Structures are given as C-alpha cells and as structure tokens.
Amino acid sequence: MGELLQYFLSGLTSGAIYALIALGFTIIYNATEVINFAQGEFVMLGAMFMATFLGKMGLPLPVAFALSVGLTALIGILVERLTIYPARGASVITLIIITIGVSILLKGVAMFVWGKDSLAVPAFLGEEPIRLFGATIIPQSILILVVALVAVLGLEFFFKHTLTGQAMRACAANRLAARLLGIKVEPLVLLAFGVSAGLSAIAGVIISPITFATYDMGTMLGLKGFSAAVLGGLTSSFGAVAGGFLLGLLEALAAGFISSAYKDAAAFVILLLMLFLKPEGLFGQGEIKKL
Amino acid sequence: MKLNYGIWASLALVLFVFGLSNTNDYFFNVLNVLGLNSLVVLGLALLMGYAGQVSLGHAAFYGLGAYTSGILTAKYSLSPLLGIGAAQAVVLVSALLIGLPALRLKGHYLAMATLGFGVIVHVLFKETISLTGGPSGLVGIPPLQIFGFTLLSSREYFFLIWSLVLLILLFSLHLAHSPFGRALLALHDSEAATQALGYDTSRLKLLVFLLSASFAGLAGSLYAHFAMFISPTSFTFLHSVKLVTMVVIGGVASLWGALLGASVLSILPEVLTVFEDYDVLIFGAILVTIMIFLPDGLLKGLNNLWQKRKTHG
C-alpha cells in the first residue's frame, strides 16, 4: 500500500511537470501548427535563471520566480520573431528542423553562459519530508502540484474569460475567420510563444530544487512533455494536462514495478501505443482528410 | 531529368585519385565518417525526398546495424561478413515491425512515432548492459575481414566505404528514375492520386522504408568494424535529427543534394572544433539561418542565386 502510494506521489509530481510542458506544446501548436522542439530548452532556461537569481544572487523567492519566468517568456517571443516568423509558410519538416536548430542554439548559449556543471537551487519550503500513510513526500513536490494547478487554472481562466484569450482560441479554430472578425493574428502568435515559454519556465523553476539546473536538462523533459501532448491529443489543453499526469503516473508505475532503468523508454512505449491505436490522442479531434 | 553519369564518374575519379595520393590519416577518417553518413542519407533521401515520409529515428537502424555486427563478432566470434548479414536481418525485421503500423500515420504523427522508436532503441542500447556493454560501450570489435583479407588502415576503409557509397548512389539514381521512383514522387505529391493510378501506396512506402533502414544498418555495421568500439552516444535522437538535417539542408528530393548536405554537416563540426566550446552554438546558428533563408536547401538555393546573378549580369 505504502509502496503503491509512493509511486503514485512521484508520478503525480513528474506528471505535473509534464503537464505544464505539454500545455506549452499545445499552445504553440494551436497558434502556428508548429511542433516546437525547443520547448524543453525553455524549461532549462527557467531552471538556470532560478539558479542564478535565487541560488547565486539570493533574491527573494517571488522576485526570482517572476524574473525567471518573465525573462524566459521574453526569449520565447524573440524566438518566434527571429526564427519562426521569417520562415512562416515553410514545410512541416523545415519548421521542425528550425526549432531543433533553435534548441541546439539555446543549449549552446546556456553552456557558454552557465558552464557544464549542474547548479544547485535551494528548496523553497525546506527539506523535511512529510510522512503520509507509509509513503513520504518532500514539501517541494507538494509545491510543484500546487503551482502547476494554479498555472493550469489561471490559463483556463485566461482562455475562457478574457477577450485576448478568446481571440487566441478563435485564431486556433480558424485563423482566416478570426482575421475577418478583425482579430490581429500576429501579436497573438507572439503572445502564444510568450505564454508557452513562460509555462515551461514555471516547470523548470519548480523542478530545479529537486533535479538541479544543467544546460542539457531540457531535451529529455521536452520530449516527455511532447509525448504527453500527443497522448492528450495535441490540440486540447485539457488533454495536455490529462496526458501529462497520465504519462507521469504510468512512468512511475513502470519504473516501480518493472525496472527503473527503463523509465525513459516507458514514456515512449506509451507514445507509440497511443499513436498506433488512436493517433488523434485521448481528447483530440480526428483530422479531417483533405484531398 | 536525365541520369547524369558524368558527375558520378568525375566524383569516382576524384575520390580514387585522392585515396591514392593522400597520406594524412585524419583526412581519411573525416571522409570515412562522411561516407558512412552518405550511405544513411541516400536511403533517407529516397524515403523523405521521394516518398515524402519523415523519419526521426534512423539513428536507431544505424545503431542496430552497428550493435548486431559488434556483438556477434566481438562476443560470439562470428565472421564479420556473416555478422553484417545478421545485422541486415535484424534491421529489416525491426523496420518491418515499426514501419507497418507507423507508415499509416502522416506528417507530425509519423515523425513522432519514429522519434519514439529511436528513443526506445537508444535506451535498450544503454540498459541491456550484459549484451551491449551499456553506457561505457562495446569494446573488442574485430576489424573487417573479407575473404581472408583484413582491413586495417583508414585508407583501406576509405576505398571500401566509398566504393559502396558510389555503388549505392548509382543504384539509388537508377531507382529514382525507374517507374518505382516516379511512383514515389507521385506519392510525395498526393497519396490519393497515386492510389487512383493503381499503386499500392502502403507497399511503396514500406518498401522504401525497408530500403532506407537497410542502408542505415549497413553503414552501422561498417562503422562498428571501422571504429572497433561503439557506445550509445553515437545513436541518440540528436543523431537522427542530424541525419534528417543533412537531407533537408542539401535539398529534399535530390540525391546529390543529400550528399551535399551530408558533406556540409560532416565537415562543419570538424572545422568548428577550432572554436572549442562555441562549436555547438555556431552549428545551431548556421542550421537555423540556412533553413530560414534557403528553405529549399543548399543545392536549389545556391542554384537559384546563381541563376539570378546570370540574368542580372
């Protein structure tokens, strides 16, 4: 019982991280139909900034948090302006390679700025683990769940109840029709990149006390978040969150009951099964075939 | 489009003369790696450029070729030629297993499925330690032996690898100009129209997928014997990406473009090593710049610039 609960808790923690990253993928995909392979690097940047502002400079937690997320969002916007916007209308594979190039570039810059060693980030709430029905959970994990939940709900509010958010959903549904209604699409695409990068940065910030910050931490996290997004259907933000938690839980169970060595493979086995059995994902809409 | 034997023959001649006259082992090593990449990229160009199917997992086939050859010859003392045969069998069977369900998917989804396959295979290389040696790699792979003759020097491998590249290039050029190749091009433009012409498109896709996996597996086997040591770091997702980039950067739908892309991306890192830690950074920047400004690839892009200059001047 305690063992199962332990897997469940660790699955929820990593699931929350995957959910945030998957949401980032979904937002950019909905705005531009680009799969952004540089998404993981935004996670890394969030963690790196946190290591600098909180770990090195010792700024107060809220300030360090806001600076890390804000700066990464700004970088997200720059990425759109400098690389995606000039190449709009290019083929799927060209855009994939551009984002992969951006990912390599960001990783290179991070290695240059912060070096190759992992940087420590102090825990936000203290290190004393909490006992819970025979399982333990560290305070940082609870914080991860809370922050992820707040971020998801905040985003939901933004998309459903603000004019800008509704305009973004209109653009995702039908860009031309949105334009005809007088919605300016370009600033919204910029905003989408900012929000998406910011969300991923939040994931990086809250996970950094557990994993520490390293320049190459983003790749695997990005790919996992991407699997979660596919699992949830790539276009649905509810699906992305559900996909993230589902992936985290299945992965933790696979690591616990089968072998922790194959933990990284588990996520992709799930991805393949999903693609082969139901490629539109759990909550996505099937693509309409055009001739 | 006419088959151009002239360029092929001049390439063969240049390589032959270089192979005889060059005495610098470093150059041989760089060109050998380029040759191995070319083998993989020729298959990928047929798959991507002609049939229009993306694979982000070809490093897995390259790795399966390398590990099957490596394990069978290093641990079970099989002769290298038999090892290459066995590696081809392993690669083809896994390509069949992954290709059958994956090739029904399109665009992004096919890219994701092949990506997932690549990551899983990489984890297997890393974790089945008793078989593959795990992260520290597989040692003790013997050099290649063909009919009693052992290949030891970089020059000997240069002649072997590049003969194979030239042969496979010739084969691929012929294939591209055959009815099969034209059917693939049609498939690239419209699957429905190709079906309407009476082609079994799923079979076409599977055949070219198997072919490209087989080229990659062969390159992997040769790599294992040439380097005599393999480790999982050579067969990562990033390597798959690099292979795809070679095809795209040279110009999709052109075998010559693919070779150009392979040359640029194989030689560039060697040149960039003078920048030491900056090399990744510059590599990323060059990649993004080329894709933004020459989305059709180097071959076509440079050709267009050349045409423009001619009409202006």
Boltz contact constraints between the chains, C-beta under 6 A:
constraints:
  - contact:
      token1: [A, 35]
      token2: [B, 108]
      max_distance: 6.0
  - contact:
      token1: [A, 83]
      token2: [B, 288]
      max_distance: 6.0
  - contact:
      token1: [A, 86]
      token2: [B, 292]
      max_distance: 6.0
  - contact:
      token1: [A, 87]
      token2: [B, 292]
      max_distance: 6.0
  - contact:
      token1: [A, 90]
      token2: [B, 295]
      max_distance: 6.0
  - contact:
      token1: [A, 92]
      token2: [B, 107]
      max_distance: 6.0
  - contact:
      token1: [A, 93]
      token2: [B, 54]
      max_distance: 6.0
  - contact:
      token1: [A, 93]
      token2: [B, 248]
      max_distance: 6.0
  - contact:
      token1: [A, 94]
      token2: [B, 291]
      max_distance: 6.0
  - contact:
      token1: [A, 94]
      token2: [B, 295]
      max_distance: 6.0
  - contact:
      token1: [A, 97]
      token2: [B, 245]
      max_distance: 6.0
  - contact:
      token1: [A, 97]
      token2: [B, 248]
      max_distance: 6.0
  - contact:
      token1: [A, 97]
      token2: [B, 291]
      max_distance: 6.0
  - contact:
      token1: [A, 98]
      token2: [B, 288]
      max_distance: 6.0
  - contact:
      token1: [A, 98]
      token2: [B, 291]
      max_distance: 6.0
  - contact:
      token1: [A, 100]
      token2: [B, 241]
      max_distance: 6.0
  - contact:
      token1: [A, 101]
      token2: [B, 284]
      max_distance: 6.0
  - contact:
      token1: [A, 101]
      token2: [B, 287]
      max_distance: 6.0
  - contact:
      token1: [A, 101]
      token2: [B, 288]
      max_distance: 6.0
  - contact:
      token1: [A, 104]
      token2: [B, 284]
      max_distance: 6.0
  - contact:
      token1: [A, 105]
      token2: [B, 284]
      max_distance: 6.0
  - contact:
      token1: [A, 105]
      token2: [B, 285]
      max_distance: 6.0
  - contact:
      token1: [A, 108]
      token2: [B, 280]
      max_distance: 6.0
  - contact:
      token1: [A, 108]
      token2: [B, 281]
      max_distance: 6.0
  - contact:
      token1: [A, 108]
      token2: [B, 284]
      max_distance: 6.0
  - contact:
      token1: [A, 230]
      token2: [B, 112]
      max_distance: 6.0
  - contact:
      token1: [A, 261]
      token2: [B, 127]
      max_distance: 6.0
  - contact:
      token1: [A, 264]
      token2: [B, 123]
      max_distance: 6.0
  - contact:
      token1: [A, 265]
      token2: [B, 120]
      max_distance: 6.0
  - contact:
      token1: [A, 265]
      token2: [B, 123]
      max_distance: 6.0
  - contact:
      token1: [A, 268]
      token2: [B, 116]
      max_distance: 6.0
  - contact:
      token1: [A, 268]
      token2: [B, 119]
      max_distance: 6.0
  - contact:
      token1: [A, 268]
      token2: [B, 120]
      max_distance: 6.0
  - contact:
      token1: [A, 271]
      token2: [B, 116]
      max_distance: 6.0
  - contact:
      token1: [A, 272]
      token2: [B, 116]
      max_distance: 6.0
  - contact:
      token1: [A, 275]
      token2: [B, 109]
      max_distance: 6.0
  - contact:
      token1: [A, 275]
      token2: [B, 113]
      max_distance: 6.0
  - contact:
      token1: [A, 276]
      token2: [B, 101]
      max_distance: 6.0
  - contact:
      token1: [A, 279]
      token2: [B, 105]
      max_distance: 6.0
  - contact:
      token1: [A, 279]
      token2: [B, 109]
      max_distance: 6.0
  - contact:
      token1: [A, 291]
      token2: [B, 192]
      max_distance: 6.0
